[in-house]
Amino acid sequence: MRVFGQLLQRVGLFIPPLAIVLQLLNAISLRDMLVALVAAVSAFWLGRLIEGYATG
């Protein structure tokens, strides 16, 4: 479970720059970028919780 938590954290860190670049290229709307940012924060937070419970 620790590895899964770390994977979620990395996904949470990868999504925001990708969403920003896609929005700058007009590939996604501003609303879609904000949804991606909220999803990234949620994924990172969930990954941190999972990793914390797996090691403790």
C-alpha positions as CSV (number, residue, x, y, z in Angstrom):
1,M,0.0,0.0,0.0
2,R,2.9,2.3,0.6
3,V,3.9,2.1,-3.1
4,F,0.4,2.9,-4.1
5,G,0.3,5.9,-1.9
6,Q,3.6,7.2,-3.4
7,L,2.2,6.6,-6.9
8,L,-0.9,8.7,-6.1
9,Q,1.4,11.5,-4.8
10,R,3.4,11.5,-7.9
11,V,0.3,11.6,-10.1
12,G,-0.9,14.5,-8.0
13,L,2.4,16.3,-8.7
14,F,2.3,15.5,-12.4
15,I,-1.2,16.7,-13.2
16,P,-1.0,20.4,-12.4
17,P,1.9,21.3,-14.8
18,L,0.2,19.2,-17.5
19,A,-3.1,20.9,-17.0
20,I,-1.5,24.3,-17.1
21,V,0.3,23.5,-20.4
22,L,-2.8,22.1,-21.9
23,Q,-4.8,25.2,-21.0
24,L,-2.1,27.5,-22.4
25,L,-2.3,25.6,-25.7
26,N,-6.1,26.0,-25.6
27,A,-6.5,22.2,-25.6
28,I,-8.7,22.4,-22.5
29,S,-10.9,25.2,-21.0
30,L,-10.2,27.0,-17.8
31,R,-12.9,25.1,-16.0
32,D,-11.3,21.8,-17.0
33,M,-7.9,23.0,-15.8
34,L,-9.4,23.9,-12.4
35,V,-11.1,20.5,-12.1
36,A,-7.8,18.9,-12.9
37,L,-6.0,20.9,-10.2
38,V,-8.6,19.9,-7.6
39,A,-8.3,16.3,-8.7
40,A,-4.5,16.6,-8.4
41,V,-4.7,18.0,-4.8
42,S,-7.2,15.2,-3.9
43,A,-4.9,12.5,-5.4
44,F,-1.9,13.8,-3.6
45,W,-3.8,14.1,-0.3
46,L,-5.2,10.6,-0.6
47,G,-1.8,9.2,-1.5
48,R,-0.3,10.9,1.6
49,L,-2.9,9.4,3.8
50,I,-2.5,5.9,2.3
51,E,1.3,6.1,2.6
52,G,1.1,7.3,6.2
53,Y,-1.2,4.5,7.3
54,A,0.8,1.9,5.5
55,T,4.1,2.7,7.3
56,G,2.5,3.3,10.8
